Amino acid sequence: MIDLENASPPTTLDLARCPACSSALAGARACPRCGFVAAVNDGILESIGPLEGRSAIAAAFYDGPGWARFRPWEQGFLWLQGGVRKARREILRHLDAMPGERPLVLEVGIGDGENLRILDPRFRVHGVDLARTRLTACLANHPAQSNRLAWAEAEQLPYADGVFDACYTIGGFNYFRDHAAALREMKRVVKPEAPVIVADERPNLHQFGLGHLIGQPALDAWWLEKLGLDAPFVEMVLSLDLDLPDLFCQVWPRAVRHSIWHGLGYCYTDRQTD
Ligand SMILES: C[S@@+](CC[C@H](N)C(=O)[O-])C[C@H]1O[C@@H](n2cnc3c(N)ncnc32)[C@H](O)[C@@H]1O
């Protein structure tokens, strides 16, 4: 039994489960059941396997030089929505009514930790990302996140069942390797009835690019690469086939869809708190 009400805030190991036998680690590095020893380096739990498909492409991009070149465009997009803070609040507001003095919250795909600047300071936030360099950047920006970060895939979260009071993901979902698996994992690691949130830009946004509109999709591939996306990521963007209504109907049938960012993005919430 994990005691989450004790005075010191829980670390990743307090919340983690053994990747070998799924038993709760309950704070130990060595699994009390099978002896598997978890790797923790520089305050980050390392629970990542060989990456495949979209995960391999995403990790290469977010760990590589393209992300730094693309970042200003992402910030510009959010700024056009009325400012970065307002754009993020459109999503994070769904957590405002969470009860409890110190809710324990998980961000999947935490990146550099930009949302931590905006979240209610009473939240104790943990984060997962598949790009190791993003976790290092997150720690540099927010040293208090030491021992609250995990290098892992959304599709295989390294936590025990039902440990978080909420879980959300912003800006990475469209290109998750296995969307249904990630949604199931988000539900698994939260308490029953806890809020879960998924937000991103509309997956078909590229179809409004000039190249697509004039029947020359290669033109859109060209300018997306100019913005900083590498060729495999661009191909992934242009070939994405993600039917969100069907996916959520099957995996989170009670979820509610909110339009965000002037219709350019979506936010699905389940077990809403507002
Ligand atoms: C656009 S960034 C958004 C970062 C942060 N959530 C924010 O709002 O600023 C997307 C992040 O999701 C991570 N990511 C993408 N696919 C992932 C997956 N399958 N599992 C975990 N993280 C993933 C990327 O490495 C990247 O850091």
The ligand as an SDF file (V2000), in Angstrom:
LIG
                    3D

 27 29  0  0  0  0  0  0  0  0999 V2000
    4.9070   19.8050  -28.3530 C   0  0  0  0  0  0  0  0  0  0  0  0
    5.6990   19.0980  -26.9720 S   0  0  0  0  0  0  0  0  0  0  0  0
    4.6050   19.6800  -25.6670 C   0  0  0  0  0  0  0  0  0  0  0  0
    5.2900   19.7520  -24.3380 C   0  0  0  0  0  0  0  0  0  0  0  0
    4.4000   20.2330  -23.1990 C   0  0  0  0  0  0  0  0  0  0  0  0
    3.3350   19.2890  -22.9500 N   0  0  0  0  0  0  0  0  0  0  0  0
    3.8430   21.6100  -23.4660 C   0  0  0  0  0  0  0  0  0  0  0  0
    2.6100   21.7720  -23.4170 O   0  0  0  0  0  0  0  0  0  0  0  0
    4.6430   22.5320  -23.6800 O   0  0  0  0  0  0  0  0  0  0  0  0
    5.2440   17.3500  -27.0480 C   0  0  0  0  0  0  0  0  0  0  0  0
    6.0200   16.5050  -26.0660 C   0  0  0  0  0  0  0  0  0  0  0  0
    5.4300   15.1960  -26.0520 O   0  0  0  0  0  0  0  0  0  0  0  0
    6.4730   14.2430  -26.0130 C   0  0  0  0  0  0  0  0  0  0  0  0
    5.9570   12.9800  -26.5750 N   0  0  0  0  0  0  0  0  0  0  0  0
    5.5900   12.7370  -27.8530 C   0  0  0  0  0  0  0  0  0  0  0  0
    5.1430   11.4680  -27.9840 N   0  0  0  0  0  0  0  0  0  0  0  0
    5.2200   10.9040  -26.7520 C   0  0  0  0  0  0  0  0  0  0  0  0
    4.9030    9.6180  -26.2280 C   0  0  0  0  0  0  0  0  0  0  0  0
    4.3930    8.6400  -27.0060 N   0  0  0  0  0  0  0  0  0  0  0  0
    5.1350    9.3820  -24.9210 N   0  0  0  0  0  0  0  0  0  0  0  0
    5.6430   10.3600  -24.1130 C   0  0  0  0  0  0  0  0  0  0  0  0
    5.9580   11.5930  -24.5490 N   0  0  0  0  0  0  0  0  0  0  0  0
    5.7430   11.8760  -25.8480 C   0  0  0  0  0  0  0  0  0  0  0  0
    7.5860   14.8560  -26.8430 C   0  0  0  0  0  0  0  0  0  0  0  0
    8.8430   14.2900  -26.5780 O   0  0  0  0  0  0  0  0  0  0  0  0
    7.4850   16.3290  -26.4470 C   0  0  0  0  0  0  0  0  0  0  0  0
    8.3050   16.6470  -25.3660 O   0  0  0  0  0  0  0  0  0  0  0  0
  1  2  1  0
  2  3  1  0
  2 10  1  0
  3  4  1  0
  4  5  1  0
  5  6  1  0
  5  7  1  0
  7  8  2  0
  7  9  1  0
 10 11  1  0
 11 12  1  0
 11 26  1  0
 12 13  1  0
 13 14  1  0
 13 24  1  0
 14 15  1  0
 14 23  1  0
 15 16  2  0
 16 17  1  0
 17 18  1  0
 17 23  2  0
 18 19  1  0
 18 20  2  0
 20 21  1  0
 21 22  2  0
 22 23  1  0
 24 25  1  0
 24 26  1  0
 26 27  1  0
M  CHG  2   2   1   9  -1
M  END
$$$$
